[in-house]
């Protein structure tokens, strides 16, 4: 489960998309990345399924290409909040947000589940179970012995024994279900580890060896060597020839003794040790002896089952010059020495331990079908919080060139007085789409004042194209 998902429901509309219109039938894929807010990565049959704020997509290994499912028939609409895969079977849950007058604010709600048993070619959709969808969204899905389990904040632990036709609201203990009274009834993460069901809640980790009939609870206070915190946002299973490790992203809940960290158990939950202390871990990936952690402070790797940890440096694609302007990573997936990392600013892949990266981003091409030759995003822009890296925000100025050329990009204030030069005489190979980046500072490296700014993209032997930025800090 990615807790940042609640924020992405609101912020994803500010991110550029790659394709403006999709026409899909029965899950037929369309080429193009799905979005830049990557909340979930799950391995499928010859593909990597991608959950994003914009919807569902995948990367196909055999063709080295992305595909999107924005308007597939019977696919639950909205941002993807959970994905489960097993061969050609894919379960997804989706969510959106809505203004609730009684609360006086926008709240997330679940839009339902969908399942495909033919690798995404066709889908079947089920409505969100429970008395109300408000705050009843599914953060994780797993399947144990053909029983489908869903982890929902407002709906609790959901269980379907007929492949989604009907659902039961259950609890990972013997108490009557009541998420208002019991934090252990607010479910956030799920794991099937060799047919043992693990459930992460706001009240710790729950284990069932009989598919939900009986439960054992592990929390930050009921063991001598406990988990770091009771708010369990992600679970993972690392199995090798000589080790079976349960990993849990454990956050502070309510007790003052709790802390953030990555908890692990090598004996089925009897005892726990804590790594990455005081770090908010969003998601966990495993690859043989290697463990990856996507966190609020960067992407981490341990080559030895969590004994030692190393933090990847800022991710940059040296071929394209693209960078991920963020330290917050929401998802990760490792396989055969390669690591995929998902963030709010795109998707990255490295096959050589982070020495070289390929960055994949969604954007809308300029200058086609009546579209302008340039645009800026996110817009309005805050240099204090948008695409923040090393304490500074960043805005992208997107444009395209039709042939090999040189470009100059400059920033001006509302009176058209020059503020800063982003680049000048920069070679760009055409035809192609490009983006330059402004950090919100003027020529003296001071923060520019709030207000309206204009920018120009001068393309040699083509023309000068203008765009507008609203800077709000």
C-alpha positions as CSV (number, residue, x, y, z in Angstrom):
1,X,0.0,0.0,0.0
2,X,1.2,3.5,-0.8
3,X,0.0,6.0,1.8
4,X,1.0,8.8,-0.6
5,X,-1.9,7.6,-2.8
6,X,-4.3,10.0,-1.0
7,X,-2.3,13.0,-2.1
8,X,-1.9,11.6,-5.6
9,X,-5.7,11.5,-6.1
10,X,-5.6,15.3,-5.9
11,X,-2.3,16.2,-7.4
12,X,-2.2,13.8,-10.4
13,X,-4.3,16.1,-12.5
14,X,-1.4,18.5,-12.6
15,X,1.0,16.0,-14.2
16,X,1.4,15.9,-18.0
17,X,0.0,12.9,-19.8
18,X,1.5,11.2,-22.8
19,X,-1.6,10.7,-24.9
20,X,-4.7,12.9,-24.9
21,X,-7.3,10.4,-26.3
22,X,-7.6,6.7,-25.9
23,X,-10.0,4.3,-27.6
24,X,-9.8,0.9,-26.1
25,X,-12.0,-2.2,-26.3
26,X,-11.8,-5.1,-23.9
27,X,-8.4,-4.1,-22.5
28,X,-6.6,-3.8,-25.9
29,X,-3.4,-1.9,-25.0
30,X,-2.4,1.5,-26.5
31,X,1.2,2.5,-26.7
32,X,2.4,5.2,-24.3
33,X,3.3,5.6,-20.6
34,X,0.3,5.9,-18.3
35,X,1.4,8.8,-16.0
36,X,4.1,10.1,-13.7
37,X,2.8,9.3,-10.3
38,X,3.8,5.6,-10.0
39,X,2.2,4.0,-6.9
40,X,2.5,0.3,-7.6
41,X,4.6,-2.1,-9.6
42,X,3.7,-5.8,-10.0
43,X,5.2,-8.5,-12.2
44,X,2.8,-10.1,-14.7
45,X,3.2,-12.5,-17.6
46,X,5.9,-11.0,-19.8
47,X,5.1,-7.6,-18.4
48,X,5.3,-5.2,-15.4
49,X,2.0,-3.8,-14.4
50,X,2.0,-0.2,-13.4
51,X,-0.4,1.5,-11.0
52,X,-0.5,5.2,-11.4
53,X,-2.5,8.3,-10.4
54,X,-3.8,8.4,-14.0
55,X,-4.8,4.7,-14.2
56,X,-3.5,1.3,-15.2
57,X,-0.6,0.6,-17.5
58,X,2.1,-1.9,-18.2
59,X,5.6,-2.3,-19.6
60,X,6.0,-5.3,-22.0
61,X,9.4,-6.9,-21.8
62,X,9.4,-8.6,-25.2
63,X,8.6,-5.4,-27.1
64,X,10.4,-3.0,-24.8
65,X,7.2,-0.8,-24.8
66,X,4.6,0.7,-22.6
67,X,0.8,0.2,-22.9
68,X,-2.1,2.0,-21.3
69,X,-5.6,0.9,-20.2
70,X,-7.2,4.2,-19.6
71,X,-10.6,3.3,-21.0
72,X,-10.6,-0.5,-21.1
73,X,-14.1,-1.9,-20.9
74,X,-15.1,-2.9,-17.3
75,X,-12.0,-1.6,-15.7
76,X,-12.6,0.3,-12.5
77,X,-12.2,4.0,-13.1
78,X,-9.8,6.3,-11.2
79,X,-6.4,6.1,-9.7
80,X,-5.0,2.6,-9.2
81,X,-4.8,1.9,-5.4
82,X,-3.9,-1.8,-5.5
83,X,-2.7,-4.5,-7.9
84,X,-2.3,-8.3,-7.5
85,X,-0.9,-10.5,-10.2
86,X,-0.5,-14.2,-10.7
87,X,0.4,-15.3,-14.2
88,X,-2.4,-14.1,-16.5
89,X,-4.6,-13.1,-13.6
90,X,-4.7,-9.5,-12.5
91,X,-6.8,-7.9,-9.8
92,X,-6.9,-4.1,-9.5
93,X,-8.7,-1.7,-7.1
94,X,-9.3,1.9,-8.0
95,X,-10.3,5.1,-6.2
96,X,-11.1,8.8,-6.7
97,X,-12.0,11.7,-4.4
98,X,-15.2,13.6,-3.8
99,X,-16.2,16.7,-1.8
100,X,-18.3,15.6,1.2
101,X,-20.3,18.5,2.5
102,X,-20.8,17.0,6.0
103,X,-17.0,16.8,6.4
104,X,-16.3,20.1,4.6
105,X,-13.5,18.6,2.6
106,X,-12.7,16.2,-0.3
107,X,-12.4,12.6,0.8
108,X,-11.2,9.5,-1.1
109,X,-13.6,6.8,-2.1
110,X,-13.3,3.4,-3.7
111,X,-14.6,3.0,-7.2
112,X,-14.5,-0.8,-7.2
113,X,-12.5,-3.8,-8.3
114,X,-11.7,-5.4,-11.7
115,X,-10.2,-8.7,-12.6
116,X,-8.7,-10.1,-15.8
117,X,-7.8,-13.8,-16.3
118,X,-6.4,-13.3,-19.8
119,X,-3.5,-10.9,-19.1
120,X,-5.5,-7.8,-19.5
121,X,-7.4,-8.6,-22.7
122,X,-10.8,-8.6,-21.0
123,X,-12.0,-7.4,-17.6
124,X,-14.8,-8.0,-15.2
125,X,-15.8,-5.2,-12.8
126,X,-17.3,-5.3,-9.3
127,X,-18.7,-2.3,-7.3
128,X,-17.0,-1.2,-4.1
129,X,-18.4,-3.4,-1.3
130,X,-19.7,-1.9,2.0
131,X,-22.4,0.6,3.0
132,X,-20.6,3.6,1.6
133,X,-17.5,4.0,-0.7
134,X,-16.3,7.2,1.2
135,X,-13.0,6.4,2.8
136,X,-13.6,2.8,1.8
137,X,-10.9,2.3,-0.7
138,X,-8.7,-0.8,-1.1
139,X,-5.0,-0.4,-0.6
140,X,-3.9,-3.9,-1.3
141,X,-5.2,-7.2,-2.7
142,X,-4.0,-10.8,-2.4
143,X,-5.4,-14.3,-3.1
144,X,-5.1,-17.4,-0.9
145,X,-6.6,-20.7,-2.1
146,X,-9.0,-18.9,-4.5
147,X,-10.2,-16.6,-1.7
148,X,-9.7,-12.9,-2.7
149,X,-8.7,-10.6,0.1
150,X,-8.8,-6.7,0.1
151,X,-7.3,-4.3,2.6
152,X,-9.6,-1.2,3.0
153,X,-9.2,1.7,5.4
154,X,-13.0,2.3,6.0
155,X,-14.2,-1.1,4.8
156,X,-11.8,-3.2,6.9
157,X,-10.5,-6.6,5.7
158,X,-12.6,-7.6,2.7
159,X,-13.1,-11.3,1.8
160,X,-14.6,-12.8,-1.4
161,X,-15.1,-16.6,-1.7
162,X,-16.8,-16.4,-5.1
163,X,-14.1,-14.5,-7.1
164,X,-15.6,-11.0,-6.5
165,X,-19.3,-11.8,-6.8
166,X,-19.9,-11.0,-3.1
167,X,-17.8,-9.6,-0.3
168,X,-17.7,-9.9,3.5
169,X,-16.4,-7.3,5.9
170,X,-14.2,-9.2,8.3
171,X,-11.7,-8.5,11.0
172,X,-8.2,-10.0,11.6
173,X,-9.2,-10.9,15.2
174,X,-12.2,-12.2,17.2
175,X,-13.8,-8.8,17.8
176,X,-17.0,-7.5,16.0
177,X,-15.9,-5.4,13.0
178,X,-15.8,-1.7,13.9
179,X,-13.0,0.4,12.3
180,X,-14.0,3.4,14.4
181,X,-13.3,1.5,17.7
182,X,-10.4,-0.7,16.7
183,X,-7.3,0.4,14.8
184,X,-6.7,-3.3,14.0
185,X,-9.8,-3.2,11.8
186,X,-8.3,-0.6,9.5
187,X,-6.5,-2.7,6.9
188,X,-3.7,-1.3,4.7
189,X,-1.5,-4.2,3.4
190,X,-1.7,-7.9,2.5
191,X,0.6,-10.7,1.8
192,X,0.4,-14.4,0.8
193,X,3.5,-16.1,1.9
194,X,3.3,-19.8,1.1
195,X,-0.4,-19.8,1.7
196,X,0.0,-18.0,5.0
197,X,-2.1,-14.8,5.1
198,X,-0.5,-11.7,6.6
199,X,-2.5,-8.5,7.1
200,X,-1.1,-5.1,8.0
201,X,-3.4,-2.7,9.8
202,X,-3.2,0.4,12.0
203,X,-3.0,-2.0,14.9
204,X,0.0,-4.1,13.8
205,X,0.5,-7.3,11.8
206,X,-1.9,-10.2,11.8
207,X,-1.1,-13.7,10.7
208,X,-3.5,-16.6,9.7
209,X,-2.4,-20.1,8.8
210,X,-5.9,-21.2,8.0
211,X,-7.0,-18.5,5.5
212,X,-8.7,-16.2,8.0
213,X,-10.3,-18.6,10.5
214,X,-7.9,-17.8,13.4
215,X,-5.4,-15.0,13.9
216,X,-2.3,-14.0,15.7
217,X,-1.4,-10.4,16.2
218,X,2.1,-8.8,16.4
219,X,2.3,-5.2,17.5
220,X,4.9,-2.8,18.9
221,X,4.1,-3.7,22.5
222,X,3.2,-7.4,22.7
223,X,6.6,-8.9,22.0
224,X,10.1,-8.7,23.5
225,X,11.5,-7.9,20.0
226,X,8.6,-6.2,18.3
227,X,7.9,-4.3,15.1
228,X,8.8,-0.6,15.2
229,X,5.3,0.8,14.8
230,X,1.7,-0.5,14.5
231,X,0.8,1.3,11.2
232,X,1.8,-1.3,8.6
233,X,1.7,0.2,5.1
234,X,3.4,-2.6,3.1
235,X,4.4,-6.3,3.4
236,X,6.8,-8.4,1.4
237,X,8.1,-12.0,1.4
238,X,11.8,-12.9,0.7
239,X,12.4,-16.6,0.1
240,X,15.7,-18.1,-0.8
241,X,17.2,-21.6,-0.4
242,X,18.0,-21.0,3.3
243,X,15.9,-18.0,4.4
244,X,12.2,-17.1,4.7
245,X,11.8,-13.4,5.7
246,X,8.7,-11.4,6.3
247,X,9.3,-7.7,5.6
248,X,7.0,-4.9,6.9
249,X,7.0,-1.1,6.4
250,X,6.1,-0.1,9.9
251,X,5.1,3.5,10.8
252,X,4.2,5.2,14.0
253,X,0.5,4.9,15.0
254,X,-0.5,6.3,18.4
255,X,1.9,5.0,21.1
256,X,4.8,7.3,21.9
257,X,7.1,4.3,22.0
258,X,6.6,3.6,18.3
259,X,8.8,4.7,15.5
260,X,9.2,4.5,11.7
261,X,11.2,1.8,10.2
262,X,11.5,-1.4,8.2
263,X,10.8,-4.5,10.3
264,X,11.7,-8.0,9.4
265,X,11.1,-11.5,10.9
266,X,13.0,-14.7,10.0
267,X,10.9,-17.0,12.3
268,X,7.3,-16.4,11.2
269,X,6.8,-13.4,13.4
270,X,8.0,-14.7,16.7
271,X,10.7,-12.0,16.8
272,X,11.4,-8.9,14.8
273,X,14.4,-6.7,14.0
274,X,14.3,-3.2,12.7
275,X,16.2,-1.6,9.8
276,X,16.2,1.9,8.3
277,X,15.1,3.3,11.7
278,X,13.2,6.6,11.6
279,X,12.6,6.4,7.9
280,X,9.1,6.2,6.3
281,X,9.2,3.2,4.0
282,X,6.5,3.2,1.4
283,X,7.1,-0.1,-0.4
284,X,9.5,-3.1,-0.5
285,X,11.0,-5.1,-3.3
286,X,13.0,-8.3,-3.1
287,X,15.4,-10.0,-5.6
288,X,17.2,-13.0,-4.3
289,X,19.4,-11.9,-1.5
290,X,18.7,-8.2,-2.3
291,X,16.1,-6.0,-0.6
292,X,14.9,-2.7,-1.9
293,X,13.0,0.0,0.0
294,X,11.1,2.9,-1.5
295,X,11.0,5.6,1.1
296,X,10.2,9.2,1.7
297,X,14.0,9.9,1.8
298,X,15.1,8.1,-1.2
299,X,15.6,4.6,-2.7
300,X,17.6,2.1,-0.6
301,X,19.2,-1.3,-1.3
302,X,20.5,-4.1,0.9
303,X,22.6,-6.8,-0.8
304,X,22.6,-9.1,2.3
305,X,19.0,-9.6,3.6
306,X,19.0,-6.2,5.4
307,X,22.3,-6.4,7.2
308,X,23.8,-3.4,5.4
309,X,22.0,-0.7,3.5
310,X,23.0,1.7,0.8
311,X,21.1,4.7,-0.5
312,X,21.0,5.4,-4.3
313,X,22.2,8.8,-5.4
314,X,19.9,11.2,-7.2
315,X,18.6,9.4,-10.3
316,X,19.6,10.8,-13.7
317,X,19.4,9.5,-17.2
318,X,22.8,10.4,-18.6
319,X,21.6,9.7,-22.2
320,X,18.6,12.0,-22.2
321,X,19.6,14.4,-19.4
322,X,16.3,13.7,-17.7
323,X,16.3,13.6,-13.8
324,X,13.8,12.5,-11.2
325,X,13.2,15.7,-9.2
326,X,12.2,14.0,-6.0
327,X,13.5,12.1,-3.0
328,X,10.2,10.3,-2.4
329,X,9.7,6.9,-3.9
330,X,6.4,5.0,-3.8
331,X,7.1,1.7,-5.4
332,X,10.0,-0.6,-6.4
333,X,10.5,-3.9,-8.1
334,X,13.7,-6.0,-8.5
335,X,14.4,-8.9,-10.9
336,X,17.6,-10.5,-12.0
337,X,19.7,-7.6,-10.8
338,X,17.6,-4.9,-12.3
339,X,15.6,-2.4,-10.3
340,X,12.5,-0.4,-11.2
341,X,11.6,2.6,-9.1
342,X,8.4,4.5,-9.1
343,X,7.9,8.1,-7.9
344,X,5.7,11.1,-8.2
345,X,8.1,12.3,-11.0
346,X,8.2,9.2,-13.2
347,X,9.6,5.7,-13.5
348,X,13.2,4.7,-13.6
349,X,15.1,1.5,-14.5
350,X,18.7,0.5,-13.8
351,X,20.3,-2.8,-14.7
352,X,23.8,-2.0,-13.3
353,X,23.3,-1.2,-9.6
354,X,22.3,2.4,-10.2
355,X,25.3,3.4,-12.2
356,X,23.1,4.1,-15.3
357,X,19.4,4.8,-15.3
358,X,16.7,5.0,-17.9
359,X,13.9,7.4,-17.0
360,X,10.4,7.0,-18.4
361,X,8.0,10.0,-18.1
362,X,4.6,10.7,-19.4
363,X,4.1,14.0,-21.3
364,X,1.8,15.4,-23.9
365,X,3.5,16.1,-27.2
366,X,3.4,19.7,-28.4
367,X,2.6,21.2,-31.7
368,X,0.3,18.4,-32.9
369,X,-3.4,18.4,-33.7
370,X,-3.6,22.1,-32.9
371,X,-1.8,21.9,-29.6
372,X,0.6,24.7,-28.6
373,X,4.3,24.3,-29.2
374,X,5.1,24.6,-25.5
375,X,3.6,24.3,-22.1
376,X,4.8,24.3,-18.5
377,X,3.9,21.8,-15.7
378,X,3.0,21.6,-12.9
379,X,1.3,24.9,-13.3
380,X,0.6,26.8,-11.0
381,X,4.1,26.1,-9.6
382,X,5.6,26.2,-6.1
383,X,9.3,26.2,-6.0
384,X,9.0,25.1,-2.4
385,X,7.1,21.8,-2.9
386,X,6.6,20.8,-6.5
387,X,9.2,18.3,-7.8
388,X,11.4,19.0,-4.8
389,X,15.0,17.8,-4.8
390,X,17.7,19.0,-2.5
391,X,15.4,21.6,-1.0
392,X,14.3,23.2,-4.3
393,X,11.3,22.7,-6.5
394,X,11.3,22.4,-10.3
395,X,9.0,23.1,-13.2
396,X,9.3,21.5,-16.7
397,X,9.0,23.6,-19.9
398,X,7.9,21.2,-22.5
399,X,8.5,21.8,-26.3
400,X,9.3,20.0,-29.5
401,X,11.6,20.4,-32.5
402,X,11.0,19.4,-36.1
403,X,14.6,19.0,-37.1
404,X,18.2,19.2,-35.7
405,X,18.5,22.7,-34.2
406,X,19.6,24.9,-31.4
407,X,17.3,26.3,-28.7
408,X,17.3,29.1,-26.1
409,X,14.9,29.2,-23.2
410,X,14.5,32.3,-21.0
411,X,12.2,33.5,-18.2
412,X,10.6,37.0,-18.0
413,X,8.5,38.7,-15.3
414,X,5.1,40.2,-16.0
415,X,6.6,43.4,-17.3
416,X,8.7,41.2,-19.7
417,X,11.9,42.1,-17.9
418,X,14.5,39.3,-18.1
419,X,14.7,37.1,-15.0
420,X,16.8,34.0,-15.9
421,X,18.2,32.0,-18.8
422,X,17.6,28.3,-18.7
423,X,19.7,27.4,-21.7
424,X,21.1,29.1,-24.8
425,X,22.6,27.6,-27.9
426,X,21.6,24.1,-26.7
427,X,21.6,21.4,-29.5
428,X,18.5,19.3,-29.9
429,X,18.2,16.5,-32.3
430,X,15.0,16.4,-34.3
431,X,12.3,15.5,-34.6
432,X,11.7,15.1,-30.9
433,X,10.1,16.2,-27.7
434,X,12.2,17.9,-25.0
435,X,11.8,19.7,-21.6
436,X,14.0,22.2,-19.9
437,X,13.7,22.8,-16.1
438,X,13.4,26.0,-14.1
439,X,14.0,26.0,-10.3
440,X,12.1,29.2,-9.6
441,X,15.3,31.3,-9.1
442,X,16.4,34.5,-10.9
443,X,19.7,35.3,-12.4
444,X,21.2,36.1,-9.0
445,X,20.1,32.7,-7.7
446,X,17.5,34.3,-5.4
447,X,14.0,32.9,-5.2
448,X,11.8,34.7,-7.7
449,X,8.8,36.6,-6.2
450,X,5.3,35.2,-6.4
451,X,3.4,36.2,-9.6
452,X,2.9,35.6,-13.3
453,X,6.0,34.8,-15.4
454,X,6.4,34.3,-19.1
455,X,9.0,32.1,-20.8
456,X,10.2,31.9,-24.4
457,X,11.5,28.9,-26.4
458,X,13.5,30.2,-29.3
459,X,14.1,27.4,-31.9
460,X,16.7,28.3,-34.5
461,X,15.2,28.3,-38.1
462,X,11.7,27.7,-36.6
463,X,10.5,30.5,-34.4
464,X,10.0,31.8,-30.8
465,X,7.2,30.3,-28.8
466,X,5.8,31.6,-25.5
467,X,4.3,30.2,-22.4
468,X,3.1,31.4,-19.0
469,X,3.9,30.3,-15.4
470,X,2.0,31.2,-12.2
471,X,4.6,31.0,-9.3
472,X,2.9,30.6,-5.9
473,X,5.0,29.8,-2.8
